[in-house]
Amino acid sequence: MNTTSFFSDMLQSITDRGRRLLSLGPPQDDDDAVGSMEKLCETLLSSRGEASGMALAKGILDRWQALDQQDQRDFMVALLTRFGPNTDRLERAIEAYRTDPSPKALLELSEAAEPRRQELIRRLNLAPNGTATLVGMREVLLALKRDNPDLEAVDADFAHLFGSWFNRGFLMLRPISWSTPADILEKIIRYEAVHDIGGWDELRRRLAPEDRRCFAFFHPQLLDDPLIFVEVALTRDMPATISDLLSEDRTIIAAADATTAVFYSISNCQEGLRGISFGNFLIKQVVEDLRRELPRLDTFVTLSPVPGFADWLSHERRADVSDALTPADRAALAVLDEPDWADRPQARTSVEPALTTAAAWYFLRARNRNGKPLDPVARFHLGNGARLERINFLGDRSDRAMRQAHGLMVNYLYKLEDIETNHEAFASRGEVVAAPAVRRLVPADRGPRAPTAGGPAAKDGSYDAARRQGSKEFTS
């Protein structure tokens, strides 16, 4: 920490020296703020001095943070239209490669095709706190992109650079405990995306007991701001409900007596890093650390939400024809329209078979337009090599879980010797590796035997909405 602070102070000193040399003052009110920033960006791209470059980068980022929403959009459009590839150079490179497809010509073609904004973003990153500001800039860009799809090209450049800057080699895994500094603990409360933390007392219950663990990835340029964190419960068996883990009156066990590690909440913290995958590295690293600490652990599972299930089921129930639901299923599922159904034993008993069968169909057969499982959490864990182990009826009675999944939760099993095989099955063949008990829930003669793309939910974008509004226990 002291070394990092010294380095940051040194960078700030260099920047201040460059600012004095360039006579750059703080951002001023400007009728053409975006135009002024474009000129500074051109100057930065042509700059060769380190001090002046850092000062220019800081000046641009300071001005960015002072822009209103419309000007931020205009600046992103300027990055798209004015800081793309040099078209003259690119055309010459294409012609040269056609004439002589040599390695030298290919290198020139590759360099000419790179948008100038990539180098601009690299240079902006030189500013003190530049990385954090650029992550915030991409968060704005992601919101703008929904109404401005052409900005996808700009976002691709941010994502390309962030993929290098935030690769596993730069990430630091740190345990989070009750003794962790308060400013980081406050962020854990704020960033928790799966099971809300009601305050400091609840956070203490999740961190302080002997049978609880929490781990987070940090980056050297965001030392006090976690990128992603996972909460772990140490238990004697695989839990079926979240109350088994979070109830105030639960029985605490000795960590040495635990045989099962339960990953019950994985939260991405930085919206500006959406799509930059950390979770797969996080889980694997945490498994390794826990096995070293507690050799008796032999089972690693999740207790995961199902954020898109209720929307999908609603579409299937309204559809004129459904491969997933029989007429008997539709009749049984009608009880879901009654607000208090989960409080009535008879209603719970009548709906459970149809609901769990529909959920199994959702995981095993339903696909998005890319041929992947509809559920984002499923894509994450199955892509990491986990197995869909169990569907838990009314695993979570919280308002959010009832709204998003009619209370369903699932367990994904990370069986270490099978992870690579499961990952290959999912990545190469799109196969959902599931326990026999889950597969038996869907009769072989019901619906299409092969996964099908499309369907109402896949077409109307509701799963993109589920990703934004629901659980953040996924990264892609």
N, C-alpha and C positions, 0 to 999 in steps of 0.2 A: 504494500500500500504506500509506504513512504517513497519507494523508488518510483512508483507510478505518479505520485503527487509531484515529485521533483521533476519528472519528465514533462508533466503537464505545465508546470510553472515555466520550464525552459521554453516550451513551445509558445506559451503566451508571451514571454519576453521577446522572442524572435518576431512574433506577429506584431507586437506593439512597435518594435523598431521599424518593421516594414510599413506599418500604418503611418508613422511619422514621415518616413521617406516619401510616401505617396500622398501625404496630406489627406488621408481618408478620415473623414469625421463620421459621427454616428448617422444612421439613416435620417433623412429629412423628408418632410411632406413633399410629394412630387406628383405633378399632374400626369407624368408619364413614368411611373415607377418601374413598370416592366421594361420599357425601353431603356431606362438607365441601367437596369440589371443586365440586359442583353449586351450593352456596351462593356460593362465590367466583365462579363463572361468572355467576350471576345478578347479583352485585354488579358484575362487570366490564361486563356489558351495560348496566347503568344508570349507570356511571361517566361523568363528564364531564371530570374533571381528567386532564391528560396524564401527570403524574408518578405519580399514584395508579393510573391505568390501566396504565402500563408495569409498575409494581410488582405489581399484581394478576396481570397476564399472566405475569410471571416466577414468581410464587408458584404459580400453577396448573400451569405447565409443570414446575417443580421437583417438585411433588407427583406429577404424572403419571409422571415418571421413577423415582419411588420406589415406584410401585405394583407389586404382583405380577401375574401373568398373569390371574388371575381378576378382580381389581379393574380391570385395564385393559379387559377385556371388558365389565364392568359399566358402566364409564364410557362406552364406545362405545354401549352400549344406551341409556344416559341421554341421550347426544347425539341418538339416534334418537327417543326417546319424549318427552323433555322440552324439546328445543330445536328442534322442528319449527316450521312456520308457526303464527302466532296464529290459531286456527281461527275464533274469533268475528269478528276483523277480516276474515279471508278470506271468510267467508260474507256479511258485509255488502258487501264489495267485489264479490262475484259478483252479488249482487242489484242493486247500484247499476249495474253494467255492463249487466245485462239490461234495466234500466229506461231507461238512457241510455248507449249505447255510444260515449261521447265519448273523445277522447284523454286527458282528465283522469281519467276513470273507468278507462280501460285502464291508466294509470300506477299508480293506486292498487291495481288488481288485481294488477299485476306485483309491486309492492312487498310486498303482503300475502301473496303466494304464496311469497316467499323464506323458506326456513327460517331461524330465528333463529341456528342454528349457523353459518351462513355469516358473519354479522357477528361471532359469537364467535371463529371462526377468524381473521378479519381482525384482531381486537383482540389475540388471542394472538400474532400475528405481530409486534406492536410490541415484545415482550420482547427483550432482548439475546439473540442466538443463536436467536431465535424461529423463523426459517425452517428452520434445520437440525433443530430439535427437532420441528417439525411434519412435516417429511419423514420423520423417524424414526417419528413417530406413525402416519403413513399406512402405513408398512411393517408395523407391528403390525396395523393395520386390515385390510390385504390378507390377512394370514394368518388373522385371525379370520373374515373373510368367507367362507372356504371352508366352515366349519361353521355360519355364521350368515348365510344369504343376505339376510335383511332389512336387514343393514348396508350393502347396496348403495346405499341412499339416502344414507347418511352419506358413503360413498366418492365418490359422484357430486359431492357438495359440495366435498370436498377436491380432486378432479380438476378441477372447474370453476375453482376459485381458483388452483390450481397452473398451469393452462393460461394464465392471465393473468400470473402472477408469473414464470413461466419462459418467456415467449415470446421469439422471436428477438431482439427489440430489447434485451433485458436480457443476452443471452449474449455472452461474450467468447471469441473463438477465440485460443488460445495454442499455439505450437509447444512440443512436449516434446522435449528433447534430453538428452544425457548431462550437460550442465551445469545442468539444471533442479534446484532444491532437492531434497535427498534425501527429505524427507517426502512430496513429491508423487510421486517415483519409486517409493517404497515402495507407494503406493496404486496405481500403474500395475501393479505386480507382483501386488498382491492382487486388483484388479478385473478383470484379464485373464480373459475368459470364453470365448474361442474356442480359443486355443492357449496352454496354460499356460506361464508364464515360470518356469523352474526356479531362478532366483536372479540375483544381480547380474551375473555373467559373461554369462548369456544376455540379460539386459536390455541390457547394453552392446552386444552383437552386433546388437540390434534398433534401437538408437538412434544409436550412434557412427559407423558407416560412412557414407561420402559418399552412398551410394545408398539410404539409409533416411530416412524421415520419420515423425513422429508428431504429431498435432494433437488438442487437447482443447477442449471447451466448458467454461467456468467461469461462475459466477453471482456477482454482487457480494456476496451474503450467504453464499456458500460458496467463498471465494476460493482456499483451499488444497485443495479437494476437487473433482476433476473430475466433471462430470455424465455425459459420454460421451467416448470417445476412439477414434481410428482410427489403425491402423498401416499405413504405405504402403511398398511396395517399388518402387524405380525400376529398370526392366529394359529389355531390348531387344525382348522379345516377351511374349506372353500365357502365363503358366505353367500347367502341368497338374497339378503336385503341390506340396504345401506344402514338401516337402524341397528343391525348387528354390529356395525363398526363405529357409528357415531352417537349411539345412545349415551346419555349422561350417566346412566346407572349400569353400564356394561361392566363386566368383570375384567380387570386388567391382569394380564398374565406376564410371567417372566419371559424376557426375550429369548433366553436359552431354551425355553420349553416350546417355542414356536416351531412349526414344521412348514408353515405356509406364509408366503409374502403376497399380500393383496395390494395391487396398484388400483386405488379407488378414485383417484382424481389426477388428471394430467391437464395442466393449464398452460397454453401459450400466452405470453405476457405482452409481446410487442406486435400490435396490429401491422406495423410497417414491415414486419418480417414474415407476413403470411406467405405460405408456400415454400419457405426455406426450412427444410426438414431438420428438426433436432430430436424429435421424440424417439425415433428408432435408436439413435445413439444413446439417448438418456436411459431408456429401459435396459438396454444391454449392459451399460456401465454400472447401473444400480444393481442389477442382478449379480454381476461379478463382485462388487463391493460387499453386498449382503452375504454372499456365500463365503467370502473370506472371514467376515465378522462372525457369522452364525452357521457353522458347518451342518447343523441339523436341518436347515431349510432344504426341502426337496421339491416343493411345489411353488410355482410362480404363476399367479393368475391375476386377472383384472376383475373388477366389478364395475361394469361400464354402462352408460346411458345409451339410449336408442333415439337420437333426436329427431329423425325424420319419419318414424314409424306411424304416428297418428295421422300425419298428412297423407301418407301413402294409403293407409287403410281407409281413410275418408274417401279418397278417389275411387278405390276399388268398390266400396259399398255403394257409391252413386253411379258407377258405370253400368251400362245396359248389360254388358257381358263381362265376366271376370273369370280369368283362369285360376285365380287364387282362392275364390270363395264359392262354396256351394250355396244353394238356396237355404239349406239348414244353417249354415254358418251365418248368412245374412240375418236370419231370424234371431239367432242367438246373440249376435253382436248389437242388435237394436238396443239392448240394455245400456250400452255405452252412452246413449243419448240422455240418460237420466243422471243428473248431477251427483246424486248420492249413491250411485251403484256400488262403489267400493266399500261403503259402510254397511252393506246388507249381505249377510252370509249367503242367502239363497241366490242373490244376483251374482255374487262372486263365483259360486259353484257352477251356475249355469253358463257363464261367459268364458270361464277359464279354458276349456278345451278348444273352443273356436278361436280365441285370442292367441293362444300359444301356437296353434297350427298356422294361423295367418302370419305370425311372426317368423316361424320357421320358413314359410314360403318366401317371405320378404327377404330373408338373409340368403337363402339357397338359390332362388330363382329370379327375383326381381333385379333388373339391371338398368343402369343409366345409358345415355346415348353412346358412351364410350365402352360399353360392355362390362363395366365394373359394378360391384354391388352398390345399391342406392345409398346405403347408410355410410356416412363419412367416417364414423368411428370404426365400423367394420373394415373399411378399406385400409385404415391406418394399421390396425392390429393384424389383420390377415396379411397385409403386405409386409409386415415385420416377421411373419412366420408363426404366428399364433394359431391355435385351433379354436373354433367356436365350440365351447364346451357345454354350456347350459343356458337355457332361457328361464328367467326367474319372474314368475307372475307376481305383480305388485311388489316388486323389489324396492320401489321408491314411491312413497305416497306424497311427496312434495307437490305443490301446485304446478311447478314447471314440468316435472316428470309426468304427472297425470295429463297435462296439456300436450306434451310432445310425444308421449309413448304409452299413454294409458297405464302408467306405472311400471312398465316392463324395464328390467335390467338384464344384462347378459354377462356371463363369465367367458373370458378368452384365456386359454391355457397356453403358457409358454413352456413347452416341454423341450428342454435344451437340446436333446439329441435329435429332435424332429424339426427344429426351427428352419434349417436350410432347405430340407425337403418340402416343408409346407410353403415356404417363400417361393420356391421354384414352381410349385404347382399353381400358386396364385398368379405369379408374374408371367409365366409362359403360357398357361392354359386357362387362366381365369377361374380356376377351381377354388371353391370355398371348402376348405378342410374343416369338417365338423364331426363332433362326436356321434356315434351311432344313435344315441337317444334323441338327438336333434333331428337326424335324418329320418328317423321313423315317424316323426310328426307329419311329414309330407308324403302321402301315398304316391307310389311310383306312377300311377295312372292319372294323377291330378295335374292338369295344366301341361304346358310344354315341357318336354324332357330336357331341352337345352335352354340355357339362359337366353332371354329375349331382351332386346333393347327397346327403348321407347316407353309407351304407356303414358297415361295422362300426367302422372307426376313427373316423369322424366322430361316431358316436353314443356311444362309450364314454368320451370325454374324454381319450383317450391323448395327443392333441396339446396339450391344456392342460398335461399332465404334461411333455411334451417341452419346452414353452416354459419351464417352471419349472426343469427339471433339465438341459436341454441348452444349446445356444448361446444367448447373449443378443444375437445379431446381428439384432435386430429391435426394433421399438418399439410394435407394435400387435398 
